[in-house]
Amino acid sequence: MAVEFYPADDKNQKNFLFQLTDSDFEKLQDVLVEYKKRTGLTIDRYKTTRIHEGHVKLLVELTEKILANIHRPDLQLIQIKEKFKGNIKDLIAVGD
């Protein structure tokens, strides 16, 4: 199961940007916990969630902090960060 991301202004979800798999969510667990602490929000794997541009930036920042504190580069986490970093705008996350 994957969560698909689209621009927030794409009402018909025709402009697919990227997706996060269950494995990606596992890698992002620490990021998502801190994200919820700071914003009070979660990215729900099973529902549609709007993520504002500032929160996308926060997700990138939190992921970069975790990457800076690990001893070996985590390619999957780097790829996830790059997905968000390449799409700094209001997003819609569509869960399954």
N, C-alpha and C positions, 0 to 999 in steps of 0.2 A: 504494500500500500504506500502511496506517495502523496505528498502535499504539493500541489501545483501553484505556482506564483504567476500573477498577471499584473499589469499596471492597474491601479485602482480605478482609472477612468475607462477601462475596457469592460463595459457592462455586459457584453456578450461573450467574454473570455475567448477572444479570437487570437490575441497576441501573447501566446505562451512565452514566458521568460525563462523559467527553470523549475526544477522540482527538487524536493528533499525526500529521500527514502526513509524507511524505518531505521536503517543503519545510520543515516545522517543524523536523525534525531537522537540516537544513542550517543553519537559523538558530541552533539551539541548540549547534552544534558546539563553540564555545569554552566554553560552560557545561558540556557533557558531559565535555570533557577535564579541566577543573578538578574536576568532581564525581568523576571516576575517580581523580584524584591524591589527593583528600582521603579518599575512602571505599574505594578499591580495587574499586568496583563499576561496572558499566555497565548502561544500559537497552538491552536487546537488542531490535532491531526484529523479530526472527524467532522469539523464544521468549517464554515467560511469565516475568516478573520481579516480585518483591515489592519494594516501596519503602516503607520505614518512615516514619512521620510526621516524624521528625527529618530524614530525607533529603529529604522533600518541602519542608520549610522551607529546607534548604540549597539546593535547586534554585531556590527563589524568591529567596533571598539572592544567589546567584551571578548570576542573571539581572538582578536590580536593579543589581548592581555594573557589569555590562556596559552596561546602559542608561544609567547615570550617566556612563560614559566615552565615549559616542558623541555626536557633534555634533548630529545630527538624530534626532528620535524615530523609532523603528522600530516601526510599528504591529503588525506580525506578532509581533515579540518581546514586545511589551507584552501582546498577546492570549494568548500562550503562558504568560507569567508569571501572568496573571490566572486561567488555567485551573488551574494548580497552587495558586495562592494561595486560590482558592475551594474547595479540596479538601485542606486540611491534615489528613490522616489517613493511616493505612496504606492503601496502594494496591496493586493488581495491574495490571501493564501486560501486555497480551496482544498479542504480535506475530503477524504473519501468515506 
